[in-house]
């Protein structure tokens, strides 16, 4: 395709972007950084406790502007969450989408679109709650996960009857709303071919493509000297239910089996905002829970084996690519490694039930040569195929194609269709704005 002109892109992301403490944030930031090298990118996001909007503006200094609105999303177990749950109950929306409907964000999106934009990227399904999906500006829906599938898997794992019934309702609502968003988008971007097919199954006829996950192979580099004998590592956002389930399952059903064969095996859980249940794991002998860390690399480098015992989830796991880039041998469930394009037995070791998972970990702990061979193969793969510049070029091409296929913008008077919305924004002042020259100041027109 002939290269198009310099594009004006509006990137909308709920839930913050900096610091880059989650896989989704890393993926988004990396692609935004690549896209902004050649195009005029404006970023509109939110920030809550622990986020750093000033740092985000500095990190994205190539962007046309960075606007971050203060927003506190209701957390599980709080009165605000149960209020959102109650309000969503009779609506067509799952609570996890309902709570991200933010009136000020919608107004800001409309204002920026009115200024002239060639393409709007709705980053995650949550952003689609605040973006006009059928207006004069084409929209690319960036689906890091198949969201309904996460809740469907959690429902299958849940043993408590009431919670399981709730999850069953939630995943069905999610599936309907996710299908709606994909149908309204000009392009749906999945992070694996598996996810693309799943989205096409629930919304036949959509325009969909898949763009794989990348990794910074210069930043995540091998450090063989840091490896500790019989030490296992897991990393991920510990406020994400599938990750919480994974480490609880590992400590209860897998780690004891490993220690029968390799006494003294230790385990570190790395990641932000661990729940009370995860923090309690740190009270067990040989289990360490770090919480948020400034740099995950020393923790990954210390592991003799990197474990991914996920039983639920969606999308693709950046955590695995980071471990592979650092030359670590990985043992993962099928769910944990799905969609990544890595080969079991060559780039990682696959195991699903507790007996098989523990057996494979023990085998690697006892066989340093095989362990290092698998780690080296993983490193070679990500260096060759999954660097962020490579992934960024593919994303850029898809964006250019959407704009070219959309043709001349439709009249502003045309109908704009949002996913239905309502509810409290729980906003706090002030907001932070970074302009073309990365100057940060207070917005003169915040409410």
NORLIN-V495064 format. One record per pair of residues at least 24 apart in sequence whose ideal C-beta (glycine too) atoms are under 10 Angstrom apart, sorted by the first residue. I is the first residue (numbers start at 1). GAP is how many residues later the second one is. Records with the same first field share a line. If there is no record, write none. Layout:
I->GAP / GAP
This chain:
1->396 / 399 / 400 / 403
2->398 / 402
3->35 / 393 / 394 / 397
4->35 / 114 / 392 / 393 / 395 / 396 / 397 / 399 / 400
5->34 / 113 / 395 / 398 / 399
6->32 / 33 / 34 / 112
7->28 / 31 / 32 / 33 / 34 / 110 / 111 / 112 / 389 / 392 / 393 / 395 / 396
8->31 / 32 / 33 / 34 / 56 / 104 / 107 / 108 / 109 / 110 / 111 / 112 / 129 / 395
9->26 / 27 / 30 / 31 / 32 / 33 / 34 / 54 / 55 / 108 / 109 / 110 / 111 / 112 / 131 / 387 / 390 / 394
10->30 / 31 / 32 / 33 / 34 / 54 / 55 / 57 / 98 / 99 / 102 / 103 / 105 / 106 / 107 / 108 / 109 / 110 / 111 / 112 / 121 / 127 / 129
11->24 / 25 / 30 / 31 / 32 / 33 / 34 / 49 / 52 / 55 / 108 / 109 / 110 / 111 / 112 / 116 / 129 / 131
12->30 / 31 / 32 / 33 / 34 / 55 / 93 / 94 / 96 / 97 / 100 / 101 / 108 / 109 / 110 / 111 / 112 / 114 / 115 / 116 / 117 / 118 / 119 / 127 / 130
13->30 / 31 / 32 / 33 / 55 / 108 / 109 / 110 / 111 / 113 / 114 / 129
14->30 / 31 / 32 / 55 / 57 / 59 / 85 / 86 / 87 / 88 / 91 / 108 / 109 / 110 / 111 / 112 / 113 / 114 / 115 / 116
15->30 / 31 / 32 / 33 / 36 / 56 / 58 / 85 / 108 / 109 / 111 / 112
16->29 / 30 / 31 / 32 / 33 / 34 / 35 / 36 / 37 / 40 / 52 / 55 / 57
17->26 / 28 / 29 / 30 / 34 / 35 / 36 / 38 / 39 / 42 / 43 / 49 / 51 / 106
18->27 / 29 / 33 / 34 / 35 / 36 / 37 / 38 / 39 / 40 / 41 / 42 / 48 / 50
19->31 / 32 / 33 / 36 / 37 / 40 / 253 / 273 / 275
20->35 / 36 / 39
21->29 / 30 / 215 / 216 / 218 / 250 / 251 / 252 / 271 / 272 / 273 / 275
22->122 / 214 / 215 / 217 / 218 / 221 / 249 / 250 / 251 / 296
23->121 / 122 / 168 / 190 / 212 / 213 / 214 / 217 / 220 / 292 / 293 / 294 / 295 / 296 / 297 / 298 / 299
24->99 / 100 / 118 / 120 / 121 / 167 / 213 / 216 / 291 / 294
25->26 / 31 / 98 / 212 / 293
26->187 / 188 / 189 / 190 / 292 / 293 / 295 / 296 / 362
27->96 / 115 / 117 / 164 / 184 / 186 / 187 / 188 / 288 / 289 / 291 / 361 / 364
28->93 / 95 / 96 / 114 / 116
29->27 / 30 / 31 / 359
30->183 / 184 / 185 / 186 / 288 / 357 / 358 / 359 / 361 / 362 / 365
31->90 / 92 / 111 / 158 / 180 / 183 / 357 / 360 / 361 / 363 / 364 / 365 / 368
32->27 / 28 / 30 / 31 / 34 / 89 / 91 / 360 / 363
33->26 / 27 / 28 / 29 / 30 / 355 / 356 / 359
34->28 / 180 / 354 / 355 / 356 / 357 / 358 / 359 / 360 / 361 / 362
35->27 / 28 / 86 / 357 / 358 / 360 / 361 / 364
36->24 / 25 / 26 / 27 / 28 / 356
37->25 / 352 / 355 / 359
38->24 / 354 / 355 / 358 / 362
39->24 / 25 / 79 / 80 / 357 / 360 / 361
40->24 / 25 / 77 / 78 / 396
41->24 / 25 / 78 / 80
42->24 / 25 / 70 / 73 / 75 / 78 / 394
43->24 / 25 / 78 / 80 / 391
44->24 / 25 / 61 / 64 / 65 / 67 / 68 / 76 / 79 / 83 / 86 / 87
45->24 / 26 / 60 / 78 / 82
46->24 / 25 / 26 / 27 / 54 / 56 / 58 / 59 / 80 / 81 / 84 / 379 / 381 / 385
47->24 / 25 / 381 / 384 / 385
48->24 / 25 / 27 / 378 / 380
49->26 / 224
50->222 / 223 / 242
52->380
53->378 / 379 / 380 / 381 / 387
54->378 / 380 / 386
56->376 / 378 / 384
57->375 / 376 / 377 / 378 / 381 / 382 / 383
58->376 / 380 / 382
59->379
60->374 / 378
61->373 / 376 / 377
62->376
63->371 / 372 / 373 / 375
64->370 / 371 / 372
65->47 / 368 / 369 / 370 / 371 / 372 / 373
66->366 / 367 / 368 / 369 / 372 / 374
67->38 / 41 / 42 / 44 / 45 / 364 / 365 / 366 / 367 / 368 / 376
68->363 / 364 / 365 / 366 / 372
69->33 / 35 / 36 / 38 / 39 / 356 / 358 / 359 / 360 / 361 / 362 / 363 / 364 / 374 / 377
70->34 / 355 / 356 / 357 / 358 / 359 / 360 / 361 / 362 / 376
71->29 / 31 / 33 / 34 / 354 / 355 / 356 / 357 / 360
72->353 / 354 / 355 / 356
73->26 / 27 / 29 / 53 / 353
74->24 / 25 / 26 / 349 / 350 / 352
75->24 / 164 / 198
76->163 / 165 / 199
77->198 / 199
80->344 / 346
83->340 / 341
84->339 / 340 / 342
85->81 / 85
87->335 / 336 / 337
88->82 / 85 / 334 / 335
89->77 / 80
91->82 / 329 / 330 / 331 / 332
92->81 / 84 / 85 / 88 / 327 / 328
93->36 / 77 / 80 / 81 / 83 / 84 / 326 / 327 / 328 / 329 / 330
94->53 / 54 / 57 / 72 / 73 / 75 / 76 / 77 / 78 / 79 / 80 / 81 / 82 / 83 / 84
95->71 / 74 / 75 / 78
96->29 / 30 / 51 / 54 / 55 / 74 / 77 / 78 / 81
97->28 / 29 / 31 / 32 / 50 / 73 / 76 / 77 / 80 / 81 / 84 / 322 / 324
98->31 / 75 / 79 / 323 / 324 / 325
99->27 / 30 / 324 / 325 / 326 / 327
100->24 / 25 / 26 / 27 / 28 / 29 / 30 / 321 / 323 / 325
101->25 / 28 / 29 / 317 / 318 / 319 / 320 / 321 / 322 / 323 / 324
102->24 / 27 / 28 / 319 / 321 / 322 / 323 / 324 / 325
103->27 / 318 / 319 / 320 / 321 / 322 / 324 / 344
104->26 / 321 / 323 / 327 / 342 / 343
105->24 / 25 / 26 / 320 / 322
106->24 / 25 / 26 / 312 / 315 / 319
107->340
108->323 / 325 / 335 / 338
109->28 / 309
110->25 / 306
111->334
112->25
113->24 / 26 / 299 / 303
114->298
116->293
117->292
118->281 / 282 / 284 / 285 / 288 / 291
119->67 / 68 / 279 / 280 / 281 / 283 / 284 / 287
120->65 / 66
121->66 / 68 / 274 / 278 / 281
122->59 / 62 / 63 / 66 / 67
123->66
124->191
125->49 / 52 / 53 / 55 / 56 / 57 / 294
127->54
128->49 / 50 / 52 / 53 / 54 / 56 / 57 / 290 / 291
129->48 / 52 / 289 / 290 / 291 / 292 / 294
130->288 / 289 / 291
131->50 / 53 / 54 / 285 / 287 / 288
132->52 / 282 / 283 / 284 / 285 / 286 / 287
133->47 / 48 / 49 / 50 / 51 / 52 / 53 / 283 / 284 / 285 / 286
134->49 / 50 / 51 / 52 / 276 / 280 / 281 / 282 / 283 / 284
135->274 / 275 / 276 / 277 / 279 / 280 / 281 / 282 / 283
136->270 / 272 / 273 / 274 / 275 / 276 / 277 / 278 / 280
137->49 / 266 / 269 / 272 / 273 / 275 / 279
138->47 / 48 / 49 / 261 / 264 / 265 / 266 / 267 / 268 / 269 / 271 / 272
139->42 / 45 / 46 / 47 / 48 / 49 / 263 / 267
140->45 / 46 / 47 / 48 / 49 / 67 / 69 / 255 / 258 / 259 / 262 / 263
141->37 / 40 / 41 / 42 / 43 / 44 / 45 / 46 / 47 / 48 / 49 / 58 / 65 / 66 / 67
142->43 / 45 / 46 / 47 / 48 / 49 / 69 / 253
143->35 / 38 / 39 / 42 / 45 / 46 / 47 / 48 / 52 / 53 / 55 / 56 / 65 / 67 / 171 / 172
144->45 / 46 / 47 / 51 / 69 / 170 / 171 / 172 / 174
145->33 / 45 / 46 / 50 / 97 / 168 / 169 / 170 / 171
146->28 / 29 / 32 / 44 / 45 / 46 / 48 / 49 / 50 / 51 / 52 / 53 / 55 / 56 / 167 / 168 / 169 / 193
147->24 / 27 / 28 / 30 / 31 / 34 / 167 / 168
148->24 / 25 / 26 / 27 / 28 / 29 / 30 / 31 / 50 / 51 / 54 / 166
149->25 / 26 / 29 / 45 / 46 / 49 / 50 / 53 / 163 / 164 / 165 / 166 / 186
150->24 / 90 / 91 / 92 / 162 / 163 / 164 / 165
151->24 / 90 / 91 / 161 / 163
152->160 / 162
153->89 / 92 / 157 / 158 / 159 / 160 / 161 / 182
154->87 / 88 / 91 / 157 / 158 / 159
155->157
156->155 / 156
157->84 / 85 / 88 / 92 / 154 / 155
158->87 / 154
167->74
175->27 / 28
176->26
177->242 / 243
178->24 / 25
179->24 / 25 / 27
180->237 / 239 / 240
181->25 / 238
182->24 / 25 / 26
183->24
184->233 / 234 / 235
185->217
186->216 / 217 / 219 / 220
187->211 / 212 / 214 / 215 / 218 / 219
189->205 / 206 / 209 / 210 / 213
190->124 / 125 / 126 / 149
191->123 / 124 / 125 / 126 / 127 / 148 / 149 / 200
192->122 / 123 / 124 / 146 / 147 / 148 / 149
193->146 / 148
194->120 / 121 / 122 / 144 / 145 / 146
195->119 / 120 / 121 / 143 / 144
196->143
198->116 / 141
207->194 / 195 / 198
209->185 / 186 / 188 / 189 / 192 / 193
210->106 / 129 / 184 / 188
211->180 / 181 / 183 / 184 / 186 / 187
212->104 / 109 / 127 / 128 / 129 / 173 / 174 / 178 / 179 / 182
213->102 / 103 / 104 / 105 / 107 / 108 / 126 / 127 / 128 / 169 / 173 / 175 / 178
214->104 / 107 / 168 / 171 / 172 / 173 / 174 / 175 / 176 / 177 / 178 / 180 / 181
215->103 / 105 / 106 / 107 / 108 / 109 / 110 / 111 / 167 / 168 / 171 / 172 / 173 / 176
216->105 / 106 / 109 / 166 / 171 / 172 / 173
217->104 / 105 / 107 / 108 / 109 / 162 / 165 / 166 / 167 / 169 / 170 / 171
218->107 / 165 / 169 / 170
219->76 / 78 / 103 / 106 / 107 / 169
220->76 / 77 / 80 / 81 / 98 / 101 / 102 / 103 / 104 / 105 / 106 / 107 / 108 / 159 / 162
221->76 / 80 / 104 / 105 / 106 / 158 / 162
222->79 / 103 / 104 / 105 / 106 / 150 / 153 / 154 / 157
223->74 / 75 / 77 / 78 / 79 / 103 / 104 / 105
224->77 / 102 / 103 / 148 / 151
225->76
226->71 / 72 / 73 / 74 / 75 / 76 / 77 / 100
227->74 / 75 / 76 / 77 / 78 / 100 / 101 / 141 / 144 / 145 / 148
228->38 / 40 / 73 / 74 / 75 / 76
229->33 / 35 / 36 / 37 / 75 / 136 / 139
230->28 / 29 / 32 / 33 / 34 / 35 / 36 / 37 / 56 / 74 / 75 / 131 / 132 / 135 / 136
231->33 / 34 / 35 / 36 / 37 / 55 / 57 / 68 / 71 / 72 / 73 / 74 / 134
232->26 / 30 / 33 / 34 / 35 / 36 / 37 / 54 / 55 / 70 / 71 / 72 / 73 / 74 / 75 / 99 / 129 / 132 / 133
233->33 / 34 / 35 / 36 / 37 / 55 / 57 / 63 / 66 / 67 / 68 / 69 / 70 / 71 / 72 / 73 / 74 / 86 / 90 / 95
234->33 / 34 / 35 / 36 / 37 / 65 / 66 / 69 / 72 / 73 / 74 / 75 / 76 / 85 / 89
235->33 / 34 / 35 / 36 / 55 / 58 / 61 / 62 / 64 / 65 / 68 / 71 / 72 / 73 / 82 / 83 / 84 / 85 / 87 / 88
236->33 / 34 / 35 / 36 / 60 / 72 / 74 / 77 / 81 / 82 / 83
237->34 / 35 / 36 / 37 / 55 / 82
238->31 / 32 / 33 / 34 / 35 / 36 / 37 / 39 / 40 / 41 / 51 / 52 / 53 / 54
239->32 / 33 / 34 / 35 / 36 / 39
240->31 / 32 / 33 / 35 / 72 / 73
241->34 / 71 / 72
242->68 / 69 / 70 / 71 / 72 / 75 / 93 / 94
243->26 / 28 / 31 / 32 / 35 / 65 / 66 / 67 / 69 / 70 / 74 / 76
244->25 / 27 / 30 / 31 / 33 / 34 / 37
245->32 / 64 / 65 / 66 / 67 / 68
246->61 / 62 / 63 / 64 / 65 / 66 / 67 / 87 / 89 / 90
247->24 / 27 / 28 / 30 / 31 / 34 / 40 / 42 / 60 / 62 / 63
248->27 / 29 / 30 / 32 / 33 / 61
249->60 / 61 / 62 / 84 / 105 / 108
250->31 / 37 / 57 / 58 / 59 / 60 / 61 / 104 / 107 / 108 / 111
251->27 / 29 / 30 / 33 / 35 / 36 / 58
252->29 / 102
253->56 / 100 / 101 / 102 / 104 / 105
254->53 / 55 / 77 / 97 / 99 / 100 / 101 / 102 / 103 / 104 / 105 / 107
255->26 / 29 / 31 / 32 / 52 / 54 / 99 / 102 / 103 / 106
256->98 / 102
257->97 / 98 / 100 / 101 / 102 / 104 / 105
258->47 / 49 / 96 / 99 / 100 / 101 / 102 / 103 / 104 / 107
259->26 / 27 / 99 / 103
260->98 / 102
261->97 / 98 / 100 / 101 / 102 / 104 / 105
262->42 / 96 / 99 / 100 / 103 / 104
265->39 / 40 / 93 / 96 / 97 / 100
266->36 / 37 / 38
267->36 / 40
268->31 / 32 / 34 / 35
269->30
270->26 / 28 / 29 / 30 / 32 / 33 / 49
271->25 / 28 / 48
296->26 / 27 / 30
297->25 / 28 / 29
300->25 / 26 / 27 / 28
301->25 / 26 / 27
302->26
303->25 / 26 / 27
304->24 / 25 / 57 / 60 / 61 / 64 / 67 / 71
305->24 / 25 / 26 / 44 / 55 / 56 / 57 / 58 / 59 / 60 / 66 / 69 / 70
306->24 / 25 / 26 / 42 / 69 / 72
307->24 / 25 / 26 / 29 / 44 / 50 / 53 / 54
308->24 / 25 / 27 / 28 / 29 / 40 / 42 / 49
309->24 / 26 / 27 / 42 / 43 / 45 / 48 / 52
310->24 / 25 / 26 / 27 / 28
311->24 / 25 / 41
312->24
313->25
314->24 / 25
315->24
316->24 / 25
320->27 / 28 / 58 / 62
321->57 / 60 / 61 / 65
322->60
323->25 / 52 / 55 / 56 / 59
324->24 / 50 / 51 / 52 / 53 / 54 / 55 / 56 / 57 / 58 / 59 / 62
325->53 / 54 / 56 / 57 / 58 / 61 / 62
326->49 / 52 / 53 / 56
327->44 / 45 / 47 / 48 / 49 / 50 / 51 / 52 / 53
328->43 / 44 / 46 / 47 / 50 / 51
329->31 / 32 / 35 / 36 / 38 / 39 / 41 / 42 / 43 / 44 / 45 / 46 / 47 / 48 / 49
330->34 / 44 / 45 / 48
331->25 / 26 / 27 / 28 / 29 / 30 / 31 / 32 / 33 / 43
332->25 / 28
333->24
340->41 / 42 / 46
341->40 / 44 / 45
342->35 / 36 / 39 / 40 / 43 / 44
343->34 / 35 / 38
345->29 / 32
346->27 / 28 / 31 / 32 / 35
347->27 / 28 / 29 / 30 / 31 / 32 / 33 / 34 / 35
348->26 / 27 / 29 / 30 / 33
349->25
